[in-house]
Amino acid sequence: QVQLAESGGGLVQPGGSLRLSCTASGSINAAGWYRQAPGKERELVALINSGSSTSYADSVKDRFTISRDSAKKTVYLQMNSLKPEDTAEYYCNLDYVVGRITFNSWGQGTQVTVSS
């Protein structure tokens, strides 16, 4: 299965910002960002559908923004006002089309650490 290219994680102080990117090899229909902290289950953070409607977990609402650039075949997660509890491995999941084939793939994950 085709892999996605994730980037943008890192270490940031509380209150800081990061932007995650996830690039596919085809046109993106829908996308989601998920995260998994050590010892916890993977949880949904944000979704964007084919009509660009978005939804967010309550814990990140008004702080995180999911968006996409169709020309660049990339989905973003802008994270502002980061908190220590946002520390996790972040994964993108994309529905995308290459030719006439629709794929669903996960990114490799990118670590976000919020700490002073």
SULJO-V134138 format. One record per residue. PSI is psi in degrees with one decimal (* if undefined). Layout:
PSI ; PSI
This chain:
144.5 ; 135.2 ; 154.9 ; 157.9 ; 110.3 ; 149.3 ; 168.0 ; -7.9 ; 174.8 ; -168.9 ; 130.5 ; 149.9 ; 154.8 ; 137.7 ; -10.2 ; -175.4 ; 151.5 ; 154.6 ; 122.6 ; 146.4 ; 148.8 ; 117.5 ; 132.8 ; 170.2 ; 6.6 ; -175.8 ; 130.9 ; 127.7 ; -54.3 ; 159.3 ; 155.2 ; 150.0 ; 135.4 ; 163.2 ; 154.4 ; 118.2 ; 157.0 ; 130.5 ; 3.5 ; 162.1 ; 157.0 ; 135.1 ; 150.4 ; 133.7 ; -49.0 ; 150.1 ; 149.4 ; 130.1 ; -176.1 ; -23.4 ; 8.0 ; 17.4 ; 144.6 ; 156.7 ; 154.1 ; 152.7 ; 147.1 ; -33.0 ; -17.4 ; -2.8 ; 138.5 ; -0.2 ; -34.4 ; 148.2 ; 125.5 ; 138.6 ; 171.0 ; 152.1 ; 103.2 ; -37.2 ; -35.7 ; -3.4 ; 43.6 ; 141.1 ; 142.2 ; 154.8 ; 104.6 ; 122.6 ; 116.5 ; 164.0 ; 48.2 ; 145.3 ; 157.2 ; -33.6 ; -5.1 ; -6.5 ; 124.2 ; 171.0 ; 128.8 ; 135.6 ; 139.6 ; 152.7 ; 122.0 ; 140.9 ; 119.4 ; 159.9 ; 130.8 ; 112.8 ; -118.4 ; 10.1 ; 132.3 ; 130.6 ; 153.3 ; 122.1 ; 155.4 ; 145.3 ; 170.7 ; -10.7 ; 145.4 ; 134.6 ; 131.3 ; 123.1 ; 122.7 ; 110.8 ; 148.3 ; *
